[in-house]
Amino acid sequence: MHEVGIIQNALAMAVEEAQKQKAGRIVRMEMRIGRMSGVVSDALRFAFEVVSQGTLAEGATLEITEAPVSCRCRACQHDFEPAPDNLLCPECGASDFELRRGREIELASLDVS
């Protein structure tokens, strides 16, 4: 379950930032997770509950925002968001594309008090 490692890294960044701000606790963390990242949101939430115990984030809310997938067709340079069941370019029908967004895993925002 790689979600544990992901949340450990995100929590370490959040705690470091909270300490810089001289905050007593982390109230909310928002993570932005790309649909093609391979991260399972429920597993990430469970890992957060376990890993945050005894830290500034214990009892905090974890919000997960899903980032859409964006591709660029290599044949016609058209940018598109593929349908889950159709990875062909809607403009020219080509199947050769570059994945431009959708793999991100980031700590998007942090609320502290």
N, CA and C atoms as a LAMMPS dump frame, in Angstrom:
ITEM: TIMESTEP
0
ITEM: NUMBER OF ATOMS
339
ITEM: BOX BOUNDS ff ff ff
-5.0000000000000000e+02 5.0000000000000000e+02
-5.0000000000000000e+02 5.0000000000000000e+02
-5.0000000000000000e+02 5.0000000000000000e+02
ITEM: ATOMS id mol type element x y z
1 1 1 N 0.843 -1.174 0
2 1 2 C 0 0 0
3 1 3 C 0.89 1.239 0
4 2 1 N 1.128 1.798 -1.183
5 2 2 C 2.01 2.955 -1.289
6 2 3 C 1.359 4.232 -0.776
7 3 1 N 0.069 4.188 -0.476
8 3 2 C -0.613 5.362 0.069
9 3 3 C -0.025 5.77 1.416
10 4 1 N 0.49 4.815 2.189
11 4 2 C 1.1 5.14 3.485
12 4 3 C 2.325 6.034 3.264
13 5 1 N 3.181 5.665 2.337
14 5 2 C 4.362 6.479 2.042
15 5 3 C 3.999 7.856 1.521
16 6 1 N 2.974 7.911 0.691
17 6 2 C 2.516 9.2 0.143
18 6 3 C 2.039 10.107 1.26
19 7 1 N 1.214 9.563 2.159
20 7 2 C 0.672 10.402 3.229
21 7 3 C 1.751 10.76 4.25
22 8 1 N 2.717 9.883 4.465
23 8 2 C 3.825 10.22 5.367
24 8 3 C 4.598 11.417 4.834
25 9 1 N 4.873 11.434 3.53
26 9 2 C 5.594 12.558 2.927
27 9 3 C 4.766 13.842 2.978
28 10 1 N 3.49 13.746 2.635
29 10 2 C 2.629 14.927 2.664
30 10 3 C 2.494 15.469 4.082
31 11 1 N 2.343 14.573 5.044
32 11 2 C 2.205 14.992 6.438
33 11 3 C 3.492 15.641 6.946
34 12 1 N 4.627 15.107 6.547
35 12 2 C 5.906 15.713 6.944
36 12 3 C 6.007 17.141 6.407
37 13 1 N 5.598 17.353 5.161
38 13 2 C 5.609 18.714 4.59
39 13 3 C 4.638 19.615 5.338
40 14 1 N 3.46 19.089 5.659
41 14 2 C 2.447 19.881 6.352
42 14 3 C 2.912 20.267 7.754
43 15 1 N 3.492 19.328 8.471
44 15 2 C 3.979 19.61 9.822
45 15 3 C 5.104 20.638 9.777
46 16 1 N 5.998 20.493 8.816
47 16 2 C 7.089 21.463 8.678
48 16 3 C 6.538 22.869 8.432
49 17 1 N 5.555 22.982 7.562
50 17 2 C 4.965 24.287 7.274
51 17 3 C 4.218 24.835 8.493
52 18 1 N 3.495 23.978 9.186
53 18 2 C 2.776 24.41 10.394
54 18 3 C 3.754 24.92 11.448
55 19 1 N 4.87 24.244 11.597
56 19 2 C 5.88 24.682 12.568
57 19 3 C 6.494 26.018 12.161
58 20 1 N 6.711 26.226 10.869
59 20 2 C 7.224 27.511 10.387
60 20 3 C 6.266 28.639 10.738
61 21 1 N 4.962 28.326 10.689
62 21 2 C 3.942 29.329 10.995
63 21 3 C 3.637 29.404 12.49
64 22 1 N 4.356 28.604 13.279
65 22 2 C 4.176 28.552 14.733
66 22 3 C 2.733 28.183 15.108
67 23 1 N 2.158 27.278 14.318
68 23 2 C 0.784 26.82 14.549
69 23 3 C 0.772 25.706 15.594
70 24 1 N -0.322 25.621 16.319
71 24 2 C -0.475 24.588 17.331
72 24 3 C -1.024 23.286 16.783
73 25 1 N -1.747 23.396 15.649
74 25 2 C -2.288 22.186 15.046
75 25 3 C -2.65 22.412 13.593
76 26 1 N -2.746 21.316 12.887
77 26 2 C -3.214 21.318 11.507
78 26 3 C -4.696 20.983 11.552
79 27 1 N -5.512 21.819 10.955
80 27 2 C -6.956 21.642 10.976
81 27 3 C -7.436 20.877 9.744
82 28 1 N -6.846 21.203 8.591
83 28 2 C -7.281 20.601 7.329
84 28 3 C -6.121 20.513 6.362
85 29 1 N -6.058 19.386 5.669
86 29 2 C -5.1 19.212 4.581
87 29 3 C -5.899 18.88 3.328
88 30 1 N -5.528 19.495 2.219
89 30 2 C -6.15 19.144 0.942
90 30 3 C -5.082 18.573 0.03
91 31 1 N -5.34 17.398 -0.498
92 31 2 C -4.43 16.765 -1.449
93 31 3 C -5.099 16.748 -2.815
94 32 1 N -4.312 17.017 -3.827
95 32 2 C -4.783 16.968 -5.218
96 32 3 C -4.177 15.711 -5.834
97 33 1 N -5.052 14.79 -6.246
98 33 2 C -4.624 13.484 -6.728
99 33 3 C -5.122 13.282 -8.159
100 34 1 N -4.212 13.037 -9.065
101 34 2 C -4.576 12.791 -10.455
102 34 3 C -5.23 11.431 -10.625
103 35 1 N -6.192 11.378 -11.531
104 35 2 C -6.918 10.126 -11.772
105 35 3 C -6.019 9.005 -12.259
106 36 1 N -4.902 9.328 -12.88
107 36 2 C -3.987 8.313 -13.407
108 36 3 C -2.805 8.071 -12.471
109 37 1 N -2.863 8.569 -11.243
110 37 2 C -1.752 8.44 -10.306
111 37 3 C -1.633 7.055 -9.689
112 38 1 N -2.714 6.297 -9.704
113 38 2 C -2.697 4.98 -9.071
114 38 3 C -2.996 5.018 -7.588
115 39 1 N -3.313 6.201 -7.057
116 39 2 C -3.61 6.356 -5.637
117 39 3 C -5.096 6.05 -5.402
118 40 1 N -5.364 5.245 -4.389
119 40 2 C -6.733 4.912 -4.002
120 40 3 C -7.124 5.857 -2.862
121 41 1 N -8.121 6.695 -3.111
122 41 2 C -8.506 7.73 -2.145
123 41 3 C -8.881 7.154 -0.78
124 42 1 N -9.641 6.082 -0.751
125 42 2 C -10.033 5.493 0.535
126 42 3 C -8.82 4.983 1.304
127 43 1 N -7.865 4.401 0.604
128 43 2 C -6.641 3.935 1.259
129 43 3 C -5.824 5.115 1.782
130 44 1 N -5.816 6.211 1.044
131 44 2 C -5.098 7.412 1.472
132 44 3 C -5.735 7.984 2.745
133 45 1 N -7.06 8.012 2.786
134 45 2 C -7.767 8.504 3.981
135 45 3 C -7.465 7.616 5.199
136 46 1 N -7.5 6.311 4.992
137 46 2 C -7.204 5.383 6.084
138 46 3 C -5.772 5.583 6.577
139 47 1 N -4.837 5.689 5.65
140 47 2 C -3.433 5.906 6.019
141 47 3 C -3.285 7.21 6.786
142 48 1 N -4.005 8.25 6.387
143 48 2 C -3.941 9.534 7.076
144 48 3 C -4.407 9.397 8.524
145 49 1 N -5.503 8.677 8.731
146 49 2 C -6.015 8.476 10.096
147 49 3 C -4.964 7.82 10.984
148 50 1 N -4.258 6.842 10.453
149 50 2 C -3.256 6.105 11.231
150 50 3 C -1.989 6.942 11.422
151 51 1 N -1.46 7.482 10.333
152 51 2 C -0.173 8.186 10.361
153 51 3 C -0.247 9.509 11.113
154 52 1 N -1.404 10.161 11.103
155 52 2 C -1.51 11.481 11.747
156 52 3 C -1.624 11.401 13.272
157 53 1 N -1.866 10.225 13.814
158 53 2 C -1.993 10.088 15.274
159 53 3 C -0.702 10.533 15.961
160 54 1 N -0.867 11.355 16.97
161 54 2 C 0.285 11.845 17.73
162 54 3 C 1.043 12.975 17.057
163 55 1 N 0.495 13.516 15.964
164 55 2 C 1.142 14.634 15.269
165 55 3 C 0.267 15.878 15.368
166 56 1 N 0.745 16.977 14.811
167 56 2 C -0.043 18.214 14.769
168 56 3 C -1.324 18.041 13.956
169 57 1 N -1.395 16.99 13.142
170 57 2 C -2.552 16.777 12.279
171 57 3 C -3.559 15.785 12.855
172 58 1 N -3.333 15.308 14.059
173 58 2 C -4.292 14.363 14.642
174 58 3 C -5.659 15.029 14.743
175 59 1 N -6.677 14.382 14.208
176 59 2 C -8.031 14.926 14.221
177 59 3 C -8.328 15.878 13.068
178 60 1 N -7.344 16.136 12.228
179 60 2 C -7.537 17.04 11.092
180 60 3 C -8.387 16.375 10.017
181 61 1 N -8.927 17.196 9.15
182 61 2 C -9.698 16.722 8.011
183 61 3 C -8.772 16.589 6.811
184 62 1 N -8.889 15.475 6.106
185 62 2 C -8.164 15.299 4.853
186 62 3 C -9.17 15.387 3.718
187 63 1 N -8.986 16.395 2.863
188 63 2 C -9.829 16.535 1.68
189 63 3 C -9.014 16.12 0.467
190 64 1 N -9.648 15.36 -0.4
191 64 2 C -8.98 14.892 -1.61
192 64 3 C -9.731 15.437 -2.813
193 65 1 N -9.001 16.165 -3.653
194 65 2 C -9.552 16.702 -4.882
195 65 3 C -8.973 15.89 -6.038
196 66 1 N -9.851 15.39 -6.888
197 66 2 C -9.4 14.592 -8.026
198 66 3 C -9.015 15.506 -9.18
199 67 1 N -7.808 15.332 -9.676
200 67 2 C -7.328 16.12 -10.815
201 67 3 C -7.671 15.383 -12.105
202 68 1 N -8.211 16.089 -13.079
203 68 2 C -8.608 15.444 -14.332
204 68 3 C -7.403 15.017 -15.163
205 69 1 N -7.668 14.174 -16.126
206 69 2 C -6.651 13.724 -17.065
207 69 3 C -6.666 14.658 -18.268
208 70 1 N -5.502 15.032 -18.738
209 70 2 C -5.384 15.862 -19.93
210 70 3 C -4.323 15.25 -20.834
211 71 1 N -4.662 15.109 -22.093
212 71 2 C -3.752 14.519 -23.073
213 71 3 C -3.551 15.479 -24.239
214 72 1 N -2.454 15.291 -24.954
215 72 2 C -2.205 16.023 -26.201
216 72 3 C -1.898 14.995 -27.282
217 73 1 N -2.661 15.062 -28.34
218 73 2 C -2.469 14.167 -29.471
219 73 3 C -1.153 14.506 -30.169
220 74 1 N -0.329 13.513 -30.392
221 74 2 C 0.948 13.756 -31.068
222 74 3 C 0.755 13.984 -32.572
223 75 1 N -0.342 13.501 -33.118
224 75 2 C -0.583 13.655 -34.56
225 75 3 C -1.087 15.051 -34.914
226 76 1 N -2.09 15.554 -34.172
227 76 2 C -2.7 16.841 -34.543
228 76 3 C -2.528 17.934 -33.48
229 77 1 N -1.865 17.612 -32.35
230 77 2 C -1.591 18.56 -31.268
231 77 3 C -2.846 19.031 -30.536
232 78 1 N -3.946 18.311 -30.686
233 78 2 C -5.198 18.656 -30.007
234 78 3 C -5.108 18.236 -28.538
235 79 1 N -5.483 19.139 -27.621
236 79 2 C -5.557 18.822 -26.194
237 79 3 C -6.952 18.299 -25.89
238 80 1 N -7.034 17.213 -25.111
239 80 2 C -8.334 16.633 -24.808
240 80 3 C -8.303 15.862 -23.496
241 81 1 N -9.484 15.703 -22.917
242 81 2 C -9.661 14.865 -21.734
243 81 3 C -10.312 13.574 -22.212
244 82 1 N -9.579 12.471 -22.146
245 82 2 C -10.116 11.236 -22.69
246 82 3 C -11.276 10.689 -21.86
247 83 1 N -12.182 10.031 -22.538
248 83 2 C -13.25 9.312 -21.848
249 83 3 C -12.643 8.029 -21.289
250 84 1 N -13.155 7.528 -20.167
251 84 2 C -12.572 6.316 -19.568
252 84 3 C -12.528 5.118 -20.516
253 85 1 N -13.467 5.033 -21.432
254 85 2 C -13.529 3.888 -22.336
255 85 3 C -13.04 4.196 -23.755
256 86 1 N -12.447 5.402 -23.953
257 86 2 C -11.998 5.779 -25.282
258 86 3 C -10.773 6.681 -25.168
259 87 1 N -9.611 6.133 -25.508
260 87 2 C -8.375 6.904 -25.418
261 87 3 C -7.936 7.472 -26.762
262 88 1 N -8.829 7.483 -27.732
263 88 2 C -8.496 8.04 -29.047
264 88 3 C -8.731 9.543 -29.058
265 89 1 N -7.929 10.23 -29.849
266 89 2 C -8.1 11.676 -30.008
267 89 3 C -9.467 11.94 -30.646
268 90 1 N -10.275 12.792 -30.028
269 90 2 C -11.599 13.083 -30.589
270 90 3 C -11.532 13.919 -31.87
271 91 1 N -10.388 14.523 -32.12
272 91 2 C -10.22 15.385 -33.292
273 91 3 C -9.843 14.575 -34.535
274 92 1 N -8.842 13.681 -34.387
275 92 2 C -8.338 12.967 -35.573
276 92 3 C -8.406 11.442 -35.446
277 93 1 N -8.742 10.937 -34.241
278 93 2 C -8.873 9.497 -34.053
279 93 3 C -7.571 8.768 -33.771
280 94 1 N -6.462 9.487 -33.668
281 94 2 C -5.167 8.847 -33.403
282 94 3 C -5.113 8.323 -31.973
283 95 1 N -4.29 7.304 -31.774
284 95 2 C -4.136 6.726 -30.432
285 95 3 C -2.797 7.076 -29.797
286 96 1 N -1.989 7.866 -30.472
287 96 2 C -0.675 8.259 -29.962
288 96 3 C -0.795 9.621 -29.287
289 97 1 N -0.709 9.623 -27.96
290 97 2 C -0.874 10.881 -27.229
291 97 3 C 0.103 10.962 -26.072
292 98 1 N 0.274 12.176 -25.59
293 98 2 C 1.113 12.453 -24.431
294 98 3 C 0.189 12.774 -23.258
295 99 1 N 0.405 12.103 -22.139
296 99 2 C -0.352 12.397 -20.927
297 99 3 C 0.26 13.643 -20.29
298 100 1 N -0.493 14.73 -20.242
299 100 2 C 0.027 16.004 -19.742
300 100 3 C -0.339 16.267 -18.288
301 101 1 N -1.517 15.803 -17.874
302 101 2 C -1.953 15.941 -16.481
303 101 3 C -2.715 14.683 -16.102
304 102 1 N -2.734 14.419 -14.806
305 102 2 C -3.507 13.293 -14.323
306 102 3 C -2.721 12.354 -13.442
307 103 1 N -1.412 12.577 -13.33
308 103 2 C -0.573 11.743 -12.461
309 103 3 C -0.136 12.469 -11.187
310 104 1 N -0.535 13.712 -11.032
311 104 2 C -0.034 14.506 -9.912
312 104 3 C -0.522 13.971 -8.563
313 105 1 N 0.345 14.14 -7.598
314 105 2 C 0.054 13.836 -6.193
315 105 3 C 0.669 15.002 -5.425
316 106 1 N -0.182 15.893 -4.912
317 106 2 C 0.392 17.083 -4.271
318 106 3 C -0.434 17.524 -3.072
319 107 1 N 0.256 18.141 -2.16
320 107 2 C -0.389 18.799 -1.026
321 107 3 C -0.822 20.165 -1.555
322 108 1 N -2.133 20.323 -1.741
323 108 2 C -2.648 21.523 -2.413
324 108 3 C -2.848 22.691 -1.469
325 109 1 N -3.35 22.412 -0.246
326 109 2 C -3.541 23.499 0.71
327 109 3 C -3.519 22.947 2.121
328 110 1 N -3.359 23.868 3.058
329 110 2 C -3.192 23.513 4.451
330 110 3 C -3.828 24.6 5.315
331 111 1 N -4.681 24.199 6.249
332 111 2 C -5.249 25.139 7.222
333 111 3 C -4.697 24.774 8.588
334 112 1 N -4.176 25.775 9.278
335 112 2 C -3.589 25.569 10.603
336 112 3 C -4.207 26.553 11.593
337 113 1 N -4.036 26.237 12.856
338 113 2 C -4.493 27.191 13.891
339 113 3 C -3.465 27.251 15.006
